[in-house]
Amino acid sequence: MTATPQIVAVHLGERSYDVHIGQGVRHSLPDIVAALGARRAVVISARPPEWVPDPGVPSRILPAADGEHTKTLATVEEYCRQFAEFGLTRSDVVVSCGGGTTTDTAGLAAALFHRGVPVIHLPTSLLAQVDASVGGKTAVNLPEGKNLVGAYWQPKAVLCDIDYLTTLPPREMTNGFGEIARCHFIGAGDLRGLSLREQIAASVRRKSEVVAADERDSGLRHVLNYGHTLGHALERATDFSLRHGEGVAIGTVFAGRLAGELGRISQARVTEHHDVVSHYGLPTQLPSGVEPAEQIALMRLDKKATTGLAFVLDGPDGAELVTGVPQDAVAKVLASLSREA
Ligand code: GLY
């Protein structure tokens, strides 16, 4: 280990845990497994064996494949059958090692098997380190939509090893920066001048504060979905060829413009949305071929849209959920984000 890791605590009473951030933190897995008193482990890994730390107890490795198309109930069933064959019990532990789709799917399998087995996440993508692995949301997709079946299941620890990020293709790093960019507008402040480790720690710290205040997403936690309403619609419309963080980035620019259109923020703040997203090399316009009318129809299906169109928007009191947003304002802003505009 080359530098002292940063530790961010997620305060949730008896379900509290630490997020360890730094180079080489994956090597603390055996100590964490030992502290849990787990006797055996199943490691669900989307990474090559040399990147998977030994949990220090008898274990089985289940290979996984990152990607939205494998984030299904069929994959969860397969993991649970493997747990049963291995004889996994609630005194044991599941370890996930992969991107956000792997931590989500492994987390849900751990939540369901024996009605809950401890899980430790080793997120290996930037996106999973700053968002998906922290906060206890686990879910899989249905053909009808993303993350429709899931559970809240907090991990026992999260090990964000920065060494993993050295193996990522550039587009995958940029994908993670989409989630970091949106932190700028949900109370984390300007992270642009910080080191990568500090940006990860700041993003995790902001998320941990929000999750501690609203674990079950009944109010404040909505702010974590800043930029996500359009982002999710764009992912669906492009059959996930647009990556999650890229969709969130475009959704963040959209949220800024919509807040400006509704008179909630100044023009300078609208421009700041564009500047922050551009700083990270992320897209700021709708991909070509995306139809604004289809996006509006998809955004009406968003979980938050119980009464018309709803978005998390910046305003005088910071980001908050705004319901009943007029469709003509949304259409106008979408048109301004079209490549042809
Ligand atoms: N990714 C949003 C949340 O954890 O609530």
Boltz pocket constraint, residues with backbone or C-beta under 6 A from the ligand:
constraints:
  - pocket:
      binder: B
      contacts: [[A, 131], [A, 132], [A, 134], [A, 135], [A, 137], [A, 217], [A, 221], [A, 224], [A, 225]]
      max_distance: 6.0
